[in-house]
Each structure stands twice: as C-alpha cells, then as structure tokens.
Amino acid sequence: KKNKKKRKKREQEKDMYRGKVKTQNEILEEEKKMQILRKIEDTEQTVEHHKLIQEQKRREKAELEAMKRGDRQETVKRINKMNEYQKEKVLERIEAENEKAMRVKMQKEALLETRRKLRKEIDM
C-alpha cells in the first residue's frame, strides 16, 4: 500500500511537473508569437515610414523642379523684355539720327538755295 501511495504520489508530482512544463512551454510559445508579431509590425511601420519619407522627398524634388522651371521662365521673359527694350532704344536712336540727317540735308538745301538766289542777284 505504501508503495502504491508513493507511486501514486510520484505520478501526481510528475503530472504536476509535466503540467507546469507544458504551461511554461505554452507561455514561451505565446511570447515568441507575440515577439514575432511585434517584429512584423515594427518592420511594417518602418517600411511605411520609409515610404512616407521617400514620397516627401519626391514631392520636394518635384516642387523644386517646378520652382526652377518657373525661375527659368521668368528669366527668359526678363531677358526677352530687356532685349525688346534695347531694340526699341536702337530703333529710337536710328529714327533720331534719320531725323537729324533730314534736318541737316534740308538746311543744306536751304543754304544752297539761298546762295543760288544771291548769285542770281549778284549776276544780274
């Protein structure tokens, strides 16, 4: 009887030990699962974060390119305006020189006409 009781007690202790080990293994397994899930989630967050950063960089680059393009267009407009202004100034100068040349020519003709009249009068 004593042996049976001892054996039964040992069997119960073994069962309890096995139960504890099983419980600990289940806990460890659950912790590993949670750890893996956290790691997956962290990785997904990191990937998402990098995607957002890349998208932000892409937008910034596009905005910078648009600004550069706008600046170039403004520069071209400004240069065209300056060229147009210079062209107008040159045309004005040419016009003024033509007018001056015409006045000089008319004055010269008038002077020649006056000389001719004086010669006629003197010759008479």
ZADO-1210 file (C-alpha; in nm, 4 decimals, padded with zeros to 6 digits):
<atoms>
<atom x="00.0000" y="00.0000" z="00.0000" code="LYS" pos="1"/>
<atom x="00.2809" y="00.2345" z="00.0890" code="LYS" pos="2"/>
<atom x="00.4427" y="00.1732" z="-00.2472" code="ASN" pos="3"/>
<atom x="00.1162" y="00.2325" z="-00.4245" code="LYS" pos="4"/>
<atom x="00.0681" y="00.5577" z="-00.2395" code="LYS" pos="5"/>
<atom x="00.4247" y="00.6608" z="-00.3077" code="LYS" pos="6"/>
<atom x="00.3915" y="00.5640" z="-00.6716" code="ARG" pos="7"/>
<atom x="00.0626" y="00.7470" z="-00.6991" code="LYS" pos="8"/>
<atom x="00.2153" y="01.0474" z="-00.5307" code="LYS" pos="9"/>
<atom x="00.5147" y="01.0373" z="-00.7658" code="ARG" pos="10"/>
<atom x="00.2814" y="01.0036" z="-01.0642" code="GLU" pos="11"/>
<atom x="00.0853" y="01.3044" z="-00.9415" code="GLN" pos="12"/>
<atom x="00.4075" y="01.5006" z="-00.8931" code="GLU" pos="13"/>
<atom x="00.5227" y="01.4007" z="-01.2405" code="LYS" pos="14"/>
<atom x="00.1839" y="01.5019" z="-01.3832" code="ASP" pos="15"/>
<atom x="00.2063" y="01.8347" z="-01.2000" code="MET" pos="16"/>
<atom x="00.5613" y="01.8855" z="-01.3288" code="TYR" pos="17"/>
<atom x="00.4543" y="01.7961" z="-01.6822" code="ARG" pos="18"/>
<atom x="00.1612" y="02.0381" z="-01.6483" code="GLY" pos="19"/>
<atom x="00.3940" y="02.3145" z="-01.5314" code="LYS" pos="20"/>
<atom x="00.6392" y="02.2413" z="-01.8132" code="VAL" pos="21"/>
<atom x="00.3532" y="02.2330" z="-02.0635" code="LYS" pos="22"/>
<atom x="00.2169" y="02.5610" z="-01.9290" code="THR" pos="23"/>
<atom x="00.5629" y="02.7195" z="-01.9385" code="GLN" pos="24"/>
<atom x="00.6138" y="02.5941" z="-02.2932" code="ASN" pos="25"/>
<atom x="00.2775" y="02.7357" z="-02.3968" code="GLU" pos="26"/>
<atom x="00.3648" y="03.0674" z="-02.2326" code="ILE" pos="27"/>
<atom x="00.7036" y="03.0720" z="-02.4067" code="LEU" pos="28"/>
<atom x="00.5425" y="02.9827" z="-02.7364" code="GLU" pos="29"/>
<atom x="00.2845" y="03.2600" z="-02.6945" code="GLU" pos="30"/>
<atom x="00.5593" y="03.5070" z="-02.6032" code="GLU" pos="31"/>
<atom x="00.7552" y="03.4054" z="-02.9156" code="LYS" pos="32"/>
<atom x="00.4425" y="03.4512" z="-03.1277" code="LYS" pos="33"/>
<atom x="00.3863" y="03.7955" z="-02.9765" code="MET" pos="34"/>
<atom x="00.7516" y="03.8834" z="-03.0294" code="GLN" pos="35"/>
<atom x="00.7307" y="03.7774" z="-03.3950" code="ILE" pos="36"/>
<atom x="00.4083" y="03.9733" z="-03.4419" code="LEU" pos="37"/>
<atom x="00.5670" y="04.2819" z="-03.2817" code="ARG" pos="38"/>
<atom x="00.8696" y="04.2431" z="-03.5051" code="LYS" pos="39"/>
<atom x="00.6470" y="04.2148" z="-03.8136" code="ILE" pos="40"/>
<atom x="00.4507" y="04.5203" z="-03.7034" code="GLU" pos="41"/>
<atom x="00.7713" y="04.7151" z="-03.6373" code="ASP" pos="42"/>
<atom x="00.9031" y="04.6182" z="-03.9786" code="THR" pos="43"/>
<atom x="00.5784" y="04.7238" z="-04.1453" code="GLU" pos="44"/>
<atom x="00.5878" y="05.0566" z="-03.9609" code="GLN" pos="45"/>
<atom x="00.9490" y="05.1090" z="-04.0638" code="THR" pos="46"/>
<atom x="00.8664" y="05.0299" z="-04.4253" code="VAL" pos="47"/>
<atom x="00.5668" y="05.2651" z="-04.4145" code="GLU" pos="48"/>
<atom x="00.7814" y="05.5352" z="-04.2561" code="HIS" pos="49"/>
<atom x="01.0417" y="05.4972" z="-04.5320" code="HIS" pos="50"/>
<atom x="00.7698" y="05.5119" z="-04.7962" code="LYS" pos="51"/>
<atom x="00.6402" y="05.8355" z="-04.6462" code="LEU" pos="52"/>
<atom x="00.9909" y="05.9816" z="-04.6366" code="ILE" pos="53"/>
<atom x="01.0525" y="05.8813" z="-04.9997" code="GLN" pos="54"/>
<atom x="00.7185" y="06.0300" z="-05.1033" code="GLU" pos="55"/>
<atom x="00.8031" y="06.3529" z="-04.9185" code="GLN" pos="56"/>
<atom x="01.1426" y="06.3675" z="-05.0900" code="LYS" pos="57"/>
<atom x="00.9785" y="06.3060" z="-05.4276" code="ARG" pos="58"/>
<atom x="00.7273" y="06.5873" z="-05.3650" code="ARG" pos="59"/>
<atom x="01.0018" y="06.8240" z="-05.2518" code="GLU" pos="60"/>
<atom x="01.2081" y="06.7414" z="-05.5599" code="LYS" pos="61"/>
<atom x="00.9066" y="06.7973" z="-05.7864" code="ALA" pos="62"/>
<atom x="00.8342" y="07.1308" z="-05.6161" code="GLU" pos="63"/>
<atom x="01.1981" y="07.2347" z="-05.6518" code="LEU" pos="64"/>
<atom x="01.1951" y="07.1416" z="-06.0201" code="GLU" pos="65"/>
<atom x="00.8737" y="07.3387" z="-06.0687" code="ALA" pos="66"/>
<atom x="01.0298" y="07.6384" z="-05.8956" code="MET" pos="67"/>
<atom x="01.3438" y="07.6092" z="-06.1096" code="LYS" pos="68"/>
<atom x="01.1293" y="07.5794" z="-06.4218" code="ARG" pos="69"/>
<atom x="00.9333" y="07.8883" z="-06.3138" code="GLY" pos="70"/>
<atom x="01.2547" y="08.0770" z="-06.2426" code="ASP" pos="71"/>
<atom x="01.3905" y="07.9840" z="-06.5846" code="ARG" pos="72"/>
<atom x="01.0697" y="08.1008" z="-06.7492" code="GLN" pos="73"/>
<atom x="01.0840" y="08.4274" z="-06.5550" code="GLU" pos="74"/>
<atom x="01.4467" y="08.4720" z="-06.6570" code="THR" pos="75"/>
<atom x="01.3604" y="08.4111" z="-07.0225" code="VAL" pos="76"/>
<atom x="01.0748" y="08.6641" z="-07.0000" code="LYS" pos="77"/>
<atom x="01.3008" y="08.9185" z="-06.8325" code="ARG" pos="78"/>
<atom x="01.5729" y="08.8695" z="-07.0952" code="ILE" pos="79"/>
<atom x="01.3160" y="08.8992" z="-07.3763" code="ASN" pos="80"/>
<atom x="01.1826" y="09.2169" z="-07.2200" code="LYS" pos="81"/>
<atom x="01.5344" y="09.3598" z="-07.1883" code="MET" pos="82"/>
<atom x="01.6090" y="09.2666" z="-07.5500" code="ASN" pos="83"/>
<atom x="01.2848" y="09.4283" z="-07.6645" code="GLU" pos="84"/>
<atom x="01.3713" y="09.7438" z="-07.4677" code="TYR" pos="85"/>
<atom x="01.7208" y="09.7543" z="-07.6236" code="GLN" pos="86"/>
<atom x="01.5697" y="09.7024" z="-07.9679" code="LYS" pos="87"/>
<atom x="01.3271" y="09.9902" z="-07.9110" code="GLU" pos="88"/>
<atom x="01.6124" y="10.2133" z="-07.7935" code="LYS" pos="89"/>
<atom x="01.8187" y="10.1289" z="-08.1027" code="VAL" pos="90"/>
<atom x="01.5185" y="10.1993" z="-08.3275" code="LEU" pos="91"/>
<atom x="01.4586" y="10.5304" z="-08.1479" code="GLU" pos="92"/>
<atom x="01.8266" y="10.6237" z="-08.1935" code="ARG" pos="93"/>
<atom x="01.8117" y="10.5337" z="-08.5637" code="ILE" pos="94"/>
<atom x="01.4934" y="10.7362" z="-08.6031" code="GLU" pos="95"/>
<atom x="01.6514" y="11.0328" z="-08.4223" code="ALA" pos="96"/>
<atom x="01.9644" y="11.0089" z="-08.6418" code="GLU" pos="97"/>
<atom x="01.7467" y="10.9896" z="-08.9558" code="ASN" pos="98"/>
<atom x="01.5522" y="11.2956" z="-08.8445" code="GLU" pos="99"/>
<atom x="01.8758" y="11.4822" z="-08.7709" code="LYS" pos="100"/>
<atom x="02.0177" y="11.3819" z="-09.1093" code="ALA" pos="101"/>
<atom x="01.6981" y="11.5059" z="-09.2789" code="MET" pos="102"/>
<atom x="01.7196" y="11.8416" z="-09.0946" code="ARG" pos="103"/>
<atom x="02.0842" y="11.8819" z="-09.1895" code="VAL" pos="104"/>
<atom x="02.0019" y="11.7945" z="-09.5507" code="LYS" pos="105"/>
<atom x="01.7118" y="12.0409" z="-09.5571" code="MET" pos="106"/>
<atom x="01.9260" y="12.3122" z="-09.4001" code="GLN" pos="107"/>
<atom x="02.1993" y="12.2411" z="-09.6538" code="LYS" pos="108"/>
<atom x="01.9484" y="12.2594" z="-09.9393" code="GLU" pos="109"/>
<atom x="01.8055" y="12.5812" z="-09.7986" code="ALA" pos="110"/>
<atom x="02.1585" y="12.7247" z="-09.7708" code="LEU" pos="111"/>
<atom x="02.2362" y="12.6188" z="-10.1264" code="LEU" pos="112"/>
<atom x="01.9098" y="12.7740" z="-10.2447" code="GLU" pos="113"/>
<atom x="01.9947" y="13.0955" z="-10.0631" code="THR" pos="114"/>
<atom x="02.3406" y="13.1003" z="-10.2251" code="ARG" pos="115"/>
<atom x="02.1869" y="13.0427" z="-10.5693" code="ARG" pos="116"/>
<atom x="01.9470" y="13.3324" z="-10.5165" code="LYS" pos="117"/>
<atom x="02.2315" y="13.5553" z="-10.4015" code="LEU" pos="118"/>
<atom x="02.4392" y="13.4626" z="-10.7074" code="ARG" pos="119"/>
<atom x="02.1459" y="13.5371" z="-10.9342" code="LYS" pos="120"/>
<atom x="02.1015" y="13.8730" z="-10.7724" code="GLU" pos="121"/>
<atom x="02.4742" y="13.9440" z="-10.7929" code="ILE" pos="122"/>
<atom x="02.4913" y="13.8290" z="-11.1544" code="ASP" pos="123"/>
<atom x="02.2038" y="14.0483" z="-11.2560" code="MET" pos="124"/>
</atoms>
